[in-house]
Amino acid sequence: MATFRLEIVTAERMVFSEDVSAVIAWGVEGQLGILPHHAPLMTMLQSGDLMIRKDKEEEYLAISGGFLEVRPDKVIILADACERADEIDIARAEEAKKRAQETMKAAPLGVDAAAAEAALRRSLARLKAAEKRRRRPHPLV
């Protein structure tokens, strides 16, 4: 099976660096899939869940925006923030979601509403990645 190198980097750390067979991410114009031998591409990413397929196993991460670049030799994701599904504190993500929803109700228009909407997207991405992880038993369990 053909693979490509995927590197996911944040300002704090290298989150992921392995050979994979597919990546599905949320670009600014919708979801996009990257397979081996994909044409060169550069796009902005929005907050969302990121699926990585490796050896017929899927891994989910939550990403809070950034950039994705497809190069001939690898794919690089420069993320604002990124967490593996097993690193996500679900209770904290639920609290962040509630706070963002309350802020959006209190300030329906303006800067606060835009920031609350971005926070809501981030918390929903974290919850979605964690939920997908919980639905699948870990291959080592």
MOKAWO-V390690 format. One record per residue. N is the residue number from 1. RES is the residue in one small letter. SS is DSSP state (a for helix, b for strand, c for the rest). D_LAST is the distance of its C-alpha to the last C-alpha in Angstrom with 2 decimals. Layout:
n: [N;N]
res: [RES;RES]
ss: [SS;SS]
d_last: [D_LAST;D_LAST]
//
This chain:
n: [1;2;3;4;5;6;7;8;9;10;11;12;13;14;15;16;17;18;19;20;21;22;23;24;25;26;27;28;29;30;31;32;33;34;35;36;37;38;39;40;41;42;43;44;45;46;47;48;49;50;51;52;53;54;55;56;57;58;59;60;61;62;63;64;65;66;67;68;69;70;71;72;73;74;75;76;77;78;79;80;81;82;83;84;85;86;87;88;89;90;91;92;93;94;95;96;97;98;99;100;101;102;103;104;105;106;107;108;109;110;111;112;113;114;115;116;117;118;119;120;121;122;123;124;125;126;127;128;129;130;131;132;133;134;135;136;137;138;139;140;141]
res: [m;a;t;f;r;l;e;i;v;t;a;e;r;m;v;f;s;e;d;v;s;a;v;i;a;w;g;v;e;g;q;l;g;i;l;p;h;h;a;p;l;m;t;m;l;q;s;g;d;l;m;i;r;k;d;k;e;e;e;y;l;a;i;s;g;g;f;l;e;v;r;p;d;k;v;i;i;l;a;d;a;c;e;r;a;d;e;i;d;i;a;r;a;e;e;a;k;k;r;a;q;e;t;m;k;a;a;p;l;g;v;d;a;a;a;a;e;a;a;l;r;r;s;l;a;r;l;k;a;a;e;k;r;r;r;r;p;h;p;l;v]
ss: [c;c;c;b;b;b;b;b;b;c;c;c;c;b;b;b;b;b;b;b;c;b;b;b;b;b;b;c;c;b;b;b;b;b;b;c;c;c;c;c;b;b;b;b;b;c;c;b;b;b;b;b;b;b;c;c;b;b;b;b;b;b;b;c;c;b;b;b;b;b;c;c;c;b;b;b;b;b;b;c;c;b;b;b;a;a;a;c;c;a;a;a;a;a;a;a;a;a;a;a;a;a;a;a;a;a;c;c;c;c;a;a;a;a;a;a;a;a;a;a;a;a;a;a;a;a;a;a;a;a;a;a;a;a;a;c;c;c;c;c;c]
d_last: [25.22;27.13;25.55;27.02;26.40;25.30;26.21;25.72;27.98;29.14;32.04;29.74;27.22;25.74;22.65;21.58;23.17;21.67;22.73;21.63;22.90;23.59;23.99;25.08;26.88;29.52;32.90;35.99;37.12;33.87;30.58;30.64;28.52;28.76;28.30;29.44;33.25;33.68;37.16;37.70;37.18;37.30;36.43;35.75;32.46;32.28;29.64;26.74;23.18;22.55;20.29;19.44;18.55;17.50;16.76;16.32;13.56;14.90;14.79;17.01;19.42;22.36;25.64;28.99;31.51;32.72;33.64;32.14;34.01;33.56;35.24;35.86;33.45;30.72;29.80;30.16;29.24;31.20;29.68;31.38;28.01;24.41;21.07;17.51;15.89;13.65;17.02;18.86;20.30;20.62;23.44;25.39;25.07;26.36;29.22;30.12;30.26;32.59;34.79;35.18;36.10;38.64;40.15;40.54;42.36;44.62;45.50;45.43;47.13;47.36;45.43;43.45;42.31;41.22;39.22;37.68;36.79;35.09;33.16;32.19;30.92;28.81;27.28;26.66;24.95;22.62;21.88;21.41;18.90;16.90;17.20;16.05;12.87;12.32;13.19;10.46;6.79;5.41;5.62;3.81;0.00]
//
